[in-house]
């Protein structure tokens, strides 16, 4: 699947790009730029350059986590979550509410969504 994304973007899968993708897959929701840099075997400027290229080619998506930090995910693994404001439990949403949105005159390239609420257990207590 990632191979297809690179092919569709006319990008080569270099050793360094593959390493960044592997790190992001490993880190999941904590794939912030600082965490990626800590794990990467390349210098900081190379990491930034590769991430910029991958975002511009829609292979990566930048999102905001519940600590208000930017993190990166593979575009195909794009997910949204809801967090309980009392117990901090996080639940993954089954679908993205923006997948079917149509905004006249715009092509949606990227988006982020932060949802907070109160879970069933906390509502009952």
JOQUI-V811792 format. One record per pair of residues at least 12 apart in sequence whose ideal C-beta (glycine too) atoms are under 6 Angstrom apart, sorted by the first residue. I is the first residue (numbers start at 1). J is the second residue. Records with the same first field share a line. If there is no record, write none. Layout:
I: J  J
This chain:
1: 76
5: 59
9: 57
11: 57
16: 42  50
17: 50
20: 50
23: 36  39
24: 72
29: 65
31: 71  72
32: 69  71
58: 75
59: 75
60: 72
61: 73  75  78  110
63: 112
64: 112
66: 83
79: 92
80: 93  96  113
82: 115  117
83: 116
84: 118  119  122
85: 116
86: 118  122
87: 122
89: 119
98: 111
